[in-house]
Amino acid sequence: MLYEKIKFDETDGDALLEVYAADPISDFTRRAILVIPGGGYSVVCSDREGEPIALAFMSQGYNAFVLHYSVKKKPFPAHLIQASRAMKYIRDNAERYGIDKENVFSVGFSAGGHLCASLAAMWKLPEIYEAVDMPYGYNKPNGAMLIYPVISAKLHCRSFSNLAMKESLSEEEKARYSIEKNVDEDTAPMFIFHTSNDQVVDVRNSLVLAEALRAAGQKFELHVYPDAPHGVALGNEITRCGNDKYCDPAFERWVSDACYWAKKFKE
């Protein structure tokens, strides 16, 4: 297996990609996944939502790239530009890493879910192409997997204050940052996972996103489980960290469910 740390953004030294690439196997080309940990746009929670996620997806036939994006430095859309640079790096280096650049997905957790969803829905913002020299749509994932995601500025204030680097947001700013307000016919398909009693990121974030996707005629798959705290990560012993409520056979299969979803809608 190849493991690397890549500085992919010359404009910000804090941004890097951790690369997890399996040794090549004859007649098998892997998919790629960009892993975006959460942290409320104040930190990057890579211990539970980075490497463990990458290794889980590798077992499903993916090579994985964990995004360490900068926080508390520049407001939106700086993080989205970094995620777009990461997508460009992955596709530019598809041959080197033995991946199919037409099968590049993203998965994001909590506030990382917001960034992942932003990449899926707001990939065409002009500010991105002013900053990154790439073909139009090159940064759009083939599908986005959103795990207990932050979606709406009306439902989760803290992450959006950190995203904008200001305490109070106008209604116009809230609409600009809220994913459900930006879904359209060009949005990438989505797989969504949440728990109904999440006390940190209200499940309504996922529900309003699902409604917006439905209204736009976009494909999505939504799983809502009844009982688990925020931050379950893999939902098994690997990311339990002493909290038994993070483990449940019912929802620990979300990785395989997401990979099955990705395979089926691409067929």
C-alpha positions as a printed Julia matrix, in Angstrom:
267×3 Matrix{Float64}:
   0.0    0.0     0.0
   1.13   3.52   -0.8
   0.73   6.18    1.89
   1.63   9.79    1.16
   1.02  13.29    2.47
   0.56  15.69   -0.42
   0.66  19.47   -0.22
  -1.73  20.18   -3.06
  -2.52  23.87   -2.47
   0.4   26.25   -2.92
  -1.75  29.11   -1.59
  -2.2   27.49    1.83
   0.39  25.29    3.54
  -2.14  23.9     6.04
  -4.08  22.1     3.33
  -2.94  18.56    2.55
  -4.16  15.22    1.29
  -3.38  11.94    2.97
  -3.26   9.33    0.23
  -4.16   5.69    0.86
  -3.61   3.71   -2.36
  -3.64  -0.07   -2.54
  -1.11  -2.04   -4.53
  -2.39  -2.6    -8.07
  -4.18  -5.8    -9.01
  -4.29  -7.04  -12.59
  -7.51  -6.13  -14.45
  -8.98  -4.17  -11.54
  -9.26  -0.4   -11.47
 -10.25   1.17   -8.19
 -12.69   3.98   -7.6
 -11.56   7.0    -5.59
 -13.09   8.71   -2.6
 -12.31  12.09   -1.08
 -12.82  11.82    2.69
 -13.76  15.08    4.43
 -13.73  14.91    8.25
 -15.9   17.15   10.39
 -15.04  19.53   13.2
 -17.46  22.44   13.0
 -15.14  24.36   10.64
 -12.97  24.98   13.71
 -10.86  21.79   13.67
 -10.47  18.74   11.41
 -11.44  15.51   13.21
  -9.15  13.17   11.29
  -8.61  10.64   14.1
 -12.12   9.14   13.84
 -13.37  10.53   10.51
 -10.15  10.36    8.51
  -7.92   7.3     8.37
 -10.51   4.8     9.74
 -12.91   5.89    7.01
 -10.21   5.69    4.33
  -9.28   2.14    5.3
 -12.93   1.06    5.39
 -13.48   2.31    1.84
 -10.28   0.66    0.65
 -11.78  -2.68    1.63
 -14.67  -1.84   -0.71
 -12.42  -1.28   -3.74
 -11.62   2.42   -3.39
  -8.4    4.34   -3.04
  -8.91   7.09   -0.5
  -7.75  10.67   -0.08
  -8.31  12.35    3.29
  -8.67  16.12    3.05
  -7.11  18.29    5.72
  -8.61  21.68    4.94
  -7.58  24.89    6.66
  -9.86  26.4     9.32
 -10.09  29.79   11.01
  -8.02  31.4     8.25
 -10.3   32.42    5.36
 -14.1   32.55    5.02
 -16.29  30.77    2.48
 -15.63  29.79   -0.28
 -12.0   29.1     0.73
 -12.8   25.59    1.99
 -14.77  24.77   -1.16
 -11.87  25.96   -3.3
  -9.54  23.65   -1.36
 -11.89  20.71   -1.82
 -12.02  21.54   -5.54
  -8.22  21.61   -5.72
  -8.22  18.2    -4.02
 -10.64  16.81   -6.61
  -8.43  18.2    -9.37
  -5.36  16.57   -7.84
  -7.11  13.2    -7.62
  -8.29  13.28  -11.24
  -5.0   14.67  -12.53
  -3.18  11.75  -10.88
  -5.68   9.0   -11.66
  -3.19   6.93  -13.64
  -0.54   7.19  -10.95
  -2.92   5.98   -8.24
  -4.63   3.35  -10.38
  -8.1    4.88  -10.19
 -10.93   5.59  -12.6
 -11.26   9.37  -12.77
 -14.88   8.94  -13.91
 -15.64   7.3   -10.56
 -14.49   9.81   -7.95
 -16.82  10.17   -4.97
 -16.74  12.2    -1.79
 -17.81  11.44    1.78
 -18.16  14.04    4.52
 -19.04  14.09    8.2
 -20.91  16.8    10.13
 -19.4   20.14    9.01
 -17.29  18.07    6.62
 -20.63  16.86    5.32
 -21.49  20.47    4.56
 -18.25  20.86    2.63
 -18.9   17.57    0.84
 -22.44  18.69   -0.04
 -21.12  22.1    -1.15
 -18.81  20.32   -3.57
 -21.78  18.36   -4.91
 -24.15  21.31   -5.23
 -21.94  24.41   -5.61
 -19.11  22.99   -7.71
 -19.84  25.56  -10.44
 -19.34  28.75   -8.4
 -17.36  31.27  -10.48
 -15.01  31.95   -7.54
 -13.75  28.37   -7.77
 -12.72  28.68  -11.41
 -11.14  32.05  -10.78
  -8.88  30.32   -8.24
  -8.35  26.92   -9.88
  -7.37  26.35  -13.5
  -9.32  23.26  -14.51
 -12.02  22.15  -16.94
 -15.59  23.08  -16.04
 -17.08  20.37  -13.83
 -13.72  18.71  -13.13
 -14.27  19.21   -9.39
 -17.78  17.74   -9.33
 -17.89  14.37   -7.55
 -19.73  11.52   -9.23
 -21.7   11.21   -6.0
 -21.58  12.53   -2.44
 -22.05  10.54    0.76
 -23.19  12.75    3.64
 -22.89  11.4     7.17
 -24.86  13.35    9.84
 -24.25  16.47    7.74
 -24.61  20.13    8.57
 -26.83  21.5     5.8
 -28.95  24.51    6.77
 -27.87  27.77    8.4
 -31.33  28.0     9.9
 -30.78  24.76   11.81
 -27.12  24.85   12.86
 -25.56  28.23   13.56
 -22.12  27.47   15.03
 -20.56  25.83   11.98
 -21.82  28.58    9.71
 -20.37  31.3    11.93
 -17.01  29.54   11.68
 -17.44  29.09    7.94
 -18.13  32.79    7.43
 -15.72  33.87   10.21
 -18.36  36.17   11.7
 -20.86  35.81   14.52
 -23.98  37.13   12.83
 -25.1   36.2     9.32
 -27.6   38.02    7.16
 -30.49  36.15    5.61
 -28.76  36.46    2.25
 -25.6   34.89    3.68
 -27.57  32.08    5.31
 -29.16  31.26    1.96
 -25.81  31.36    0.2
 -24.25  28.83    2.59
 -27.27  26.54    3.05
 -27.1   23.53    0.77
 -30.87  23.1     0.43
 -31.0   26.59   -1.15
 -28.39  25.64   -3.76
 -29.6   22.27   -5.0
 -30.52  22.23   -8.69
 -30.52  20.0   -11.77
 -26.69  19.99  -11.79
 -26.27  18.7    -8.23
 -24.47  15.37   -7.85
 -26.46  12.39   -6.51
 -26.33  11.96   -2.72
 -26.38   9.23   -0.09
 -27.44  10.58    3.32
 -27.07   9.03    6.78
 -28.39  10.53   10.03
 -29.84   9.52   13.4
 -33.19  10.85   14.52
 -32.03  11.97   17.98
 -28.74  13.64   17.01
 -28.36  16.38   19.63
 -25.57  18.28   17.86
 -26.71  18.39   14.24
 -30.5   18.13   14.06
 -31.77  15.42   11.73
 -33.88  18.1    10.01
 -30.66  19.1     8.21
 -30.83  15.85    6.25
 -34.59  16.03    5.85
 -34.6   19.5     4.28
 -31.81  18.4     1.97
 -33.77  15.32    0.9
 -36.81  17.48    0.17
 -34.71  19.88   -1.91
 -33.23  16.99   -3.88
 -36.7   15.55   -4.47
 -37.99  18.9    -5.69
 -35.05  19.21   -8.08
 -35.6   15.7    -9.42
 -32.21  14.52   -8.2
 -31.35  10.99   -7.1
 -30.7   10.37   -3.42
 -30.82   7.66   -0.79
 -31.7    8.57    2.81
 -31.14   6.48    5.96
 -32.39   7.73    9.33
 -31.68   5.52   12.33
 -33.51   5.98   15.65
 -30.87   6.17   18.35
 -27.24   7.28   18.37
 -25.34  10.42   19.39
 -23.64  12.7    16.91
 -20.34  11.48   15.52
 -20.78   7.71   15.19
 -18.12   7.59   12.41
 -17.89   3.92   11.33
 -20.48   2.83   13.88
 -18.31  -0.04   15.11
 -15.53  -0.86   17.6
 -12.85   0.87   15.56
 -14.3    4.33   16.21
 -16.16   3.57   19.45
 -13.69   5.47   21.66
 -15.31   4.21   24.85
 -18.87   5.17   23.91
 -21.06   2.08   23.39
 -23.77   4.18   21.73
 -21.39   4.68   18.8
 -21.75   0.98   17.94
 -24.77  -0.69   16.39
 -24.92  -3.46   13.77
 -27.92  -1.69   12.22
 -26.01   1.38   11.14
 -22.4    0.17   11.06
 -23.12  -1.15    7.57
 -23.47   2.36    6.15
 -20.12   2.1     4.32
 -21.18  -1.01    2.41
 -24.64   0.52    1.84
 -23.06   3.68    0.43
 -20.73   1.72   -1.84
 -23.64  -0.39   -3.11
 -25.6    2.82   -3.78
 -22.64   4.29   -5.69
 -22.29   1.18   -7.81
 -25.98   0.8    -8.62
 -26.8    4.34   -9.71
 -23.72   4.42  -11.97
 -24.75   1.25  -13.82
